[in-house]
Amino acid sequence: LTQLCTGHTPLNDHLYKIGSAPLPRCPRCDAPWESVIHFLLVCPAYRHHCHHLVCKLGHQATLLCGLLSSLRSLKPLFTYIQDTGRFAQTKCPSHPTRR
């Protein structure tokens, strides 16, 4: 949640800014920037997942502040992130996976 609020996420917009991605583009739809807003609200590749958020949260799911500032939205938001698999694609070399 903190990463989403600050924009310090494993999305290409941020990774590009810190030199960890060659381009800020969305790998799913090729939009110019894969930002938090794009990932959560705009990306057509995640339209199906976004629909589930709207079904659970209503209008609140269409606003970034509604998704990030309500306790009611946390479980559906984290389910959305898990279901898209987008954050699972990023591995941090300084934090090896525990076995």
BELRA-V348277 format. One record per residue. PSI is psi as a letter, one per 30 degrees, with the letter a starting at -180 (* if undefined). Layout:
psi:PSI
psi:PSI
This chain:
psi:e
psi:e
psi:e
psi:e
psi:e
psi:f
psi:g
psi:i
psi:l
psi:h
psi:l
psi:f
psi:e
psi:e
psi:e
psi:e
psi:e
psi:g
psi:g
psi:g
psi:k
psi:f
psi:l
psi:g
psi:l
psi:k
psi:f
psi:e
psi:f
psi:g
psi:l
psi:e
psi:k
psi:i
psi:l
psi:e
psi:e
psi:e
psi:e
psi:e
psi:f
psi:e
psi:k
psi:f
psi:f
psi:g
psi:e
psi:e
psi:e
psi:e
psi:e
psi:e
psi:e
psi:e
psi:e
psi:e
psi:f
psi:b
psi:e
psi:f
psi:f
psi:f
psi:k
psi:e
psi:e
psi:e
psi:e
psi:f
psi:g
psi:k
psi:e
psi:f
psi:f
psi:e
psi:e
psi:e
psi:e
psi:e
psi:e
psi:e
psi:e
psi:e
psi:e
psi:f
psi:g
psi:e
psi:f
psi:f
psi:f
psi:k
psi:k
psi:j
psi:f
psi:f
psi:i
psi:l
psi:k
psi:k
psi:*
